Amino acid sequence: AVVAKNTAMRQREMLEAEDLLREETDAFVTWRESLSAIPTINQLQERANAFREEELKRCTRKLSGANLSEKELEAVERLSRGIVNKLLHGPMAHLRKTESVEGKQATLKEL
């Protein structure tokens, strides 16, 4: 009776371990697939940053007569980075969730 009870308990624990292993494997596969989004995300960030820098230069030239201090110019720079980061957050999260490479490329073209 003791042996049968221990065998049944080990059987249950084995099934729980298999379930846990399946869950962790699925999580790992999902994480690994999300890595394929990194080049696309980097491309998107570089493109957005190029636009930000271009607009910042244009704005800085217009504000040159306003005699802004270095601290104020740095604040404008931080503001522009913050806006770009907030705008990119949603699309980048979407790219990380998109499963296929074709889906990631289609998303990037839409942006």
Number of C-alpha atoms within 10 A of each C-alpha: 6 7 8 9 10 11 12 12 12 12 12 12 12 12 12 12 12 12 12 12 12 12 12 12 12 12 12 12 11 14 13 11 16 17 12 17 23 13 11 19 20 12 13 18 16 12 11 17 16 12 13 17 14 12 13 16 13 11 12 16 11 10 12 9 8 9 9 12 9 9 9 11 15 12 12 15 16 12 12 16 16 12 11 16 15 10 12 17 11 10 16 22 13 14 24 19 16 18 15 14 14 10 13 22 15 12 16 16 9 7 9
